[in-house]
Amino acid sequence: MEGIVKRAKEADTRLELVLPEMVEGEDALWVNLSLLNCLTKPVSKTLTNLTLLHAPVPNLYALPEASFPSLKYLVLSLSLPNTTNTEPPAANLEPIRAFEVAPNLTHVALNRTVTHIPRGAGRVDKLTFAICLPFSQLTHYLETGSAESSYKLVTEQLSDARETLQHLQLQLADGDISHNVLATPPGHQSHVDLESTPRPQVCFPALESLTLSFWGTRLGHLGFPAFLAHSSVASPSSSSTTSETTYQAAPFPALKSLRIEASNLAFYDLSPESTLDLLTFLHNLPTSLCHLSLCVPKVSLFSLRSILDALPTENLRSVDLQTQRREVGRVLKVLREGVERVERMSVEVEQSVDTDREILDAFVVGEFVDAKRRGETQAMMKQLTVYAMDEEDVSEDRAYVKALRGREGGGFELKTRVVGKEREGRTEWAWVERDERLSGWPDVALLGRI
């Protein structure tokens, strides 16, 4: 380990440490507390990229402040072992300040929540460790895992980054959803008291890319993020004495890319108020929106049509779709009608057990491309990119590949990309390879391993 750090100090500007996960013993001892000891000394002044996976929390407390003067990209996942105690060490509740003073840090990806499972307690306690970051200079912030509260993160910590933040990914938990009938299931506590908590307006004027992941909720279904609502208090001259919750119309005035991740693109679990709020939010997105990404295994066609009807699609030129094979044809038919001017599209199909079946239907995908090439708006379908886990899925012998190759020319191109090797060991963030905006930050995909 000393040799690795020495080389980083002398020449390399990138350091990646994938630490072994914790193992349990009779006393549940830490087995790798010493692996980060070498980082307790000031690290290379030229270190710009740092990736720490399964980093033991106590070791991060040992890292001195201001050790990373040149650090620009940080990917960090925290790890806390099982212990025999019912409560974690008190020191673990202190803020981690190793990255608080890092004048060049602009890109951060991390999991904020560490799960602590007391031995034999039969329950899981979630502990969130405050990581002090120079939020006011961040341009990219991506978060995975169930956060203590995305609402608090957006309205408090990230408010310091409102002038600089360009790329934001949030994973929402049940308590972050407003008006959802499942927002506070039995045994859960909402993070936000929607009736009494003052809620400031949220505005990120420089934000261009937003990802809302609903996988942190109990069922992974859609909802309306509570941070998009704010409190409107009656004026002294008003006869009303109660405060109201109002919708904020333009929190992201420069948005170009929207990604939605959920287990089901449907309004089934939403109250009428939440459905209306969500569609109103989509309707009020700026006309600068040019890219839409849907990462949803299941799709309600009614909900999809409602979403497309609400979105400003006049400048929507690029669509990214990740779904199950049985959903692709149905979704393409809706997109064919709902997004008139799409020029570029990427498709990734979650393959079924029956690997002999083609991931795309030749007739359906061919019909979609034909419709977009002869549209009355004269918009031209220029490119379709198919992502697959295996070479066989994009073989030139596949019927859909032959059908699309036969349509090449005249400005249309079929591209294929096999990502199986890149995804080895990863369970999340399959969309990273499809996001051109993150092409200059490949290390961020490593956070999907946890």
Summary of the structure (lengths in Angstrom):
residues: 450
radius of gyration: 23.5
end to end distance: 22.3
largest distance: 74.1
contacts: 1427
relative contact order: 0.08
helix: 26%
strand: 24%
